[in-house]
Amino acid sequence: MPDVREIDVSGYRCSRPVRVGNIATDQAQHGVYGDIFETAARFVECGNILDASSAETLSHLADRCADSWRQKDSGIWELETLEHYTMSKVSCWQALTRAVCLADAGQLPTTCRDRWARERDRIASWIDENCWSQKRQAYVLHPGSERLDASLALMVRLGFEGRKRLAKTIDAIESELGRGSWHYRYSGAEKEEGCFLACTFWIIEAHLLLGRQGRAHEMLTKLESTLNRGVGILSEMIDPQDGSYLGNLPQGLSHLAYVMTMDVLSTSPPSKGEAFQPA
């Protein structure tokens, strides 16, 4: 990896520091396992078939995931401190869950299928035993921390079990990380950055999947004036005080999260006269 260095120039809106290089280049990020297997599963769901070479590659990746999920990583947010980030464990659970389904569907070799299933179940148990905070009544950023992580809203989409705990986690995230219509990535992020657009869409999507259509529509209504500006290009972050865009522009993840939310919304219209009911 090229050396990362800071350069003495003024960033956008005088943001500092301005760096050359990418400090995340050599990071371990276990979320990649979930992303890859989710893509493969969606590919098959659309009527496609995995070729032999792809099936072999995915089988090796599933084995690697089963081996490495116990290790610390930098997490979805590319943090410098290595931890057992909850979302990373969820992503490994997601990967092995999809790997088992693909094997059962005849898309992957079944040689290691039972091992994948065992590790999947161990991950789920580990998350419930170590990543749930009785004090916060929520899944936290990582074991031993009381900090919240907005990416954990994705647990609902991914089908992680425990509807009551997931609902309470969403409520805790909204309460602590919400600023007006938007949400920060994790506890403490407000000290150094704006709200992360994708997080808000993930939370809206979670509300929809939990049957809270009223709350989801309420949130989307508040976002309309922001989303309808300009030519419809979304940034990475937003200043919750004045609504100005921050971070990368355009940001693909923001658009993807928005599209996913709209897709769920299109299949779950609100009931007449429905009102939001907290968990």
PyMOL commands that set and color helices and strands:
alter all, ss='L'
color gray80, all
select helices_A, chain A and resi 12-14+31-45+52-68+86-104+113-130+150-158+163-177+189-191+197-209+213-227+252-266
alter helices_A, ss='H'
color red, helices_A
select strands_A, chain A and resi 5-7+18-20+132-133+138-139+178-179+182-183+195-196+237-238+245-246
alter strands_A, ss='S'
color yellow, strands_A
deselect
rebuild
show_as cartoon
